[in-house]
Amino acid sequence: MKVLGIDSSGLVASAALLEEESILGEYSTNYKKTHSETLMPMIDTLLTQLGVERTAIDYVAVASGPGSFTGLRIGAATAKGICLALHVPLIPVPTLDAMAMNLWGAADLVCPMMDARRDQVYTGIYAFSEERPVRKTEPGPLSLAEAAERLNGFGRKVLLLGDGADRFKEDLKNKLTVDYAFAPAHLNRQRAGSVAVLGRLLALEGGAVSGESFAPSYYRLSQAERERKKRMESENLEDI
């Protein structure tokens, strides 16, 4: 089984190819370039360097959210396009689950944090059981104070990763009463390899869908949708 993994949910653009339980190649960049410019050339380069034909891909696993609205849409469009062209299934992999997979086998709690802006983070709390991270809380947007309160409530050491953990590092140090550590640079961001590995497990459990039916999970309204909702509410009030 060959699984192409894609993650463009944040600043990182990443692509990886998994064959059974082996990562054949992984390509990631963490630079301020539009994913629409980098993602497809990255996938093409990866497959060319490996000498793998596109028709050899059995599944496409993609980070399904939360994350950047634009990044998620680009990743979704790329994955759907490949699936439709190759007639292969798509595996949605929750972004935070895949980030937790970076720290596979950790004895401590694992808490990925993505900067959600508006002084919030997309986050969840995980513990490892056998081959995958298990959710101790449901992922979603929280204020930093809410996230810290949840972590303190477990009373266990926690490993933190992600750009949200980096952005709020000093605040977390002040708010956390449990032991903590921050993941090193090579494990601290989204990785398509983790998406592919977790995607394979989900595929074996029947978690694949068609490219046509897939849609990212945004977890909250986009800025444009929030402004539209606010405008409509204001207009309704004026009509009363």
C-alpha positions as CSV (number, residue, x, y, z in Angstrom):
1,M,0.0,0.0,0.0
2,K,1.4,3.4,-1.0
3,V,-0.1,6.5,0.8
4,L,0.7,10.0,-0.3
5,G,0.5,12.3,2.7
6,I,-0.3,16.0,2.4
7,D,-0.3,18.7,5.1
8,S,-0.8,22.4,4.3
9,S,-2.9,23.3,7.3
10,G,-0.4,25.9,8.7
11,L,2.8,27.7,7.5
12,V,4.4,24.3,6.8
13,A,3.8,22.7,3.4
14,S,4.7,19.0,3.5
15,A,4.3,16.0,1.3
16,A,5.4,12.4,2.0
17,L,5.1,9.0,0.5
18,L,4.6,5.9,2.7
19,E,4.9,2.4,1.5
20,E,3.4,0.0,4.0
21,E,5.3,1.0,7.2
22,S,8.2,2.8,5.6
23,I,8.5,6.5,4.7
24,L,10.1,6.5,1.2
25,G,10.5,10.3,1.1
26,E,9.3,13.4,2.8
27,Y,9.5,17.0,1.7
28,S,8.7,20.0,3.9
29,T,9.1,23.7,3.9
30,N,8.4,26.2,6.6
31,Y,8.6,29.5,4.8
32,K,6.2,32.3,3.9
33,K,5.3,31.1,0.4
34,T,1.8,30.4,-0.8
35,H,1.0,26.7,-0.6
36,S,-0.7,27.0,-4.0
37,E,2.8,27.8,-5.4
38,T,4.7,25.1,-3.6
39,L,2.5,22.0,-2.9
40,M,2.1,20.5,-6.4
41,P,5.8,21.1,-7.4
42,M,6.8,19.5,-4.1
43,I,4.7,16.4,-4.7
44,D,6.0,16.2,-8.3
45,T,9.6,16.5,-7.1
46,L,9.1,13.9,-4.4
47,L,7.6,11.3,-6.8
48,T,10.3,12.0,-9.5
49,Q,13.1,11.7,-7.0
50,L,11.7,8.4,-5.8
51,G,11.0,7.1,-9.3
52,V,7.4,6.4,-8.4
53,E,4.7,6.7,-11.0
54,R,1.6,8.7,-9.9
55,T,-0.6,5.6,-10.8
56,A,1.2,3.6,-8.1
57,I,-0.5,5.7,-5.4
58,D,-3.2,3.8,-3.6
59,Y,-4.5,6.5,-1.2
60,V,-4.1,10.2,-0.5
61,A,-4.1,11.2,3.1
62,V,-4.6,14.9,3.9
63,A,-4.6,17.0,7.0
64,S,-8.3,17.7,7.3
65,G,-8.3,20.5,9.9
66,P,-8.3,22.5,12.0
67,G,-5.8,25.0,10.6
68,S,-5.5,28.0,8.3
69,F,-8.6,28.3,6.1
70,T,-6.6,29.1,3.0
71,G,-4.1,26.3,3.7
72,L,-6.8,23.7,4.4
73,R,-8.6,24.6,1.2
74,I,-5.4,24.3,-0.9
75,G,-4.6,21.0,0.7
76,A,-8.2,19.8,0.1
77,A,-8.2,20.9,-3.5
78,T,-4.9,19.3,-4.2
79,A,-5.8,16.0,-2.5
80,K,-9.3,15.9,-4.2
81,G,-7.8,16.6,-7.6
82,I,-5.2,13.8,-7.3
83,C,-7.9,11.4,-6.0
84,L,-10.2,12.2,-8.9
85,A,-7.5,12.0,-11.5
86,L,-6.2,8.7,-10.2
87,H,-9.5,7.2,-9.1
88,V,-8.2,6.5,-5.6
89,P,-9.8,7.1,-2.1
90,L,-9.0,10.0,0.2
91,I,-8.2,9.6,3.9
92,P,-9.1,12.6,6.1
93,V,-6.6,12.9,9.0
94,P,-7.4,15.4,11.7
95,T,-4.5,17.9,11.8
96,L,-4.0,17.8,15.6
97,D,-4.1,14.0,15.7
98,A,-1.3,13.9,13.1
99,M,0.8,16.5,15.0
100,A,0.5,14.4,18.2
101,M,1.7,11.4,16.1
102,N,5.0,13.3,15.8
103,L,5.7,12.3,19.4
104,W,4.7,8.7,19.0
105,G,5.2,6.6,22.1
106,A,5.5,9.4,24.6
107,A,4.8,8.4,28.2
108,D,3.6,11.9,29.0
109,L,0.6,13.8,27.7
110,V,1.0,15.4,24.3
111,C,-0.6,18.8,23.5
112,P,-0.3,20.2,19.9
113,M,-1.2,23.9,19.7
114,M,-1.7,25.7,16.4
115,D,-2.0,29.5,16.4
116,A,-5.7,30.2,15.7
117,R,-5.2,34.0,16.0
118,R,-7.6,36.2,18.0
119,D,-5.6,35.1,21.0
120,Q,-6.7,31.5,20.6
121,V,-5.1,28.1,19.8
122,Y,-6.4,25.1,18.1
123,T,-5.5,22.3,20.5
124,G,-6.3,18.9,22.0
125,I,-4.7,16.7,24.6
126,Y,-3.5,13.2,23.8
127,A,-2.0,10.1,25.4
128,F,-0.5,7.2,23.5
129,S,-2.0,3.7,23.5
130,E,-0.2,1.2,21.4
131,E,0.3,2.6,17.9
132,R,-1.5,5.9,17.9
133,P,-2.5,9.0,20.0
134,V,-5.8,8.8,21.8
135,R,-7.8,11.9,22.5
136,K,-8.2,12.9,26.1
137,T,-10.1,16.0,25.1
138,E,-11.8,16.9,21.8
139,P,-9.8,19.2,19.6
140,G,-11.0,22.7,18.9
141,P,-10.3,26.4,19.5
142,L,-9.5,27.6,23.0
143,S,-8.2,30.7,24.7
144,L,-4.7,30.1,26.2
145,A,-6.2,30.4,29.7
146,E,-8.7,27.7,28.9
147,A,-6.0,25.4,27.4
148,A,-3.7,25.9,30.4
149,E,-6.6,25.2,32.8
150,R,-7.4,21.9,31.0
151,L,-3.7,20.8,31.1
152,N,-3.4,21.7,34.8
153,G,-6.5,19.6,35.5
154,F,-4.8,16.4,34.4
155,G,-1.9,16.8,36.9
156,R,0.6,15.1,34.5
157,K,3.6,16.3,32.6
158,V,2.8,17.5,29.1
159,L,4.8,17.8,25.9
160,L,3.9,20.9,23.9
161,L,4.4,21.4,20.2
162,G,3.2,23.6,17.3
163,D,3.5,27.2,16.3
164,G,0.8,28.1,19.0
165,A,3.0,26.7,21.7
166,D,6.0,28.7,20.3
167,R,4.0,31.9,20.1
168,F,2.6,31.6,23.7
169,K,5.7,30.0,25.2
170,E,6.2,32.6,27.9
171,D,2.5,32.7,28.8
172,L,2.4,28.9,29.1
173,K,5.4,28.9,31.4
174,N,3.5,31.3,33.7
175,K,0.1,29.6,33.5
176,L,1.1,25.9,33.7
177,T,1.3,24.3,37.1
178,V,2.2,20.9,35.8
179,D,5.6,19.8,34.5
180,Y,6.0,20.5,30.8
181,A,8.5,20.4,27.9
182,F,8.6,21.9,24.4
183,A,9.2,19.6,21.5
184,P,12.5,20.1,19.6
185,A,12.5,21.8,16.2
186,H,12.4,18.5,14.1
187,L,9.2,17.4,15.8
188,N,7.6,20.7,16.4
189,R,5.6,21.3,13.2
190,Q,3.1,19.6,10.9
191,R,4.7,16.6,9.0
192,A,3.1,14.9,6.1
193,G,4.9,11.7,7.2
194,S,2.7,11.6,10.3
195,V,-0.4,12.3,8.2
196,A,0.5,9.3,6.0
197,V,1.3,7.0,8.8
198,L,-1.9,7.8,10.7
199,G,-3.8,7.8,7.3
200,R,-2.7,4.2,6.6
201,L,-4.1,3.1,10.0
202,L,-7.4,4.8,9.3
203,A,-7.6,3.3,5.8
204,L,-7.1,-0.2,7.2
205,E,-10.1,0.6,9.5
206,G,-12.3,1.8,6.6
207,G,-11.7,5.5,7.2
208,A,-11.2,6.4,3.5
209,V,-13.8,8.5,1.6
210,S,-14.2,9.6,-2.0
211,G,-12.6,12.7,-3.2
212,E,-15.9,14.2,-4.2
213,S,-17.4,13.9,-0.7
214,F,-14.4,15.3,1.3
215,A,-14.6,18.7,2.9
216,P,-12.1,20.2,5.5
217,S,-13.1,20.6,9.1
218,Y,-12.7,24.3,9.9
219,Y,-14.0,24.2,13.5
220,R,-15.1,27.8,13.4
221,L,-16.3,30.4,10.9
222,S,-13.9,32.2,8.6
223,Q,-13.4,35.9,9.0
224,A,-15.5,36.6,6.0
225,E,-18.3,34.4,7.3
226,R,-18.1,36.1,10.7
227,E,-18.3,39.5,9.2
228,R,-21.2,38.4,7.0
229,K,-23.0,37.0,10.0
230,K,-22.4,40.2,12.0
231,R,-23.7,42.3,9.1
232,M,-26.8,40.2,8.8
233,E,-27.5,40.4,12.5
234,S,-27.1,44.2,12.4
235,E,-29.5,44.5,9.4
236,N,-32.1,42.4,11.2
237,L,-31.9,44.6,14.2
238,E,-32.4,47.7,12.1
239,D,-35.6,46.1,10.6
240,I,-37.1,45.6,14.1
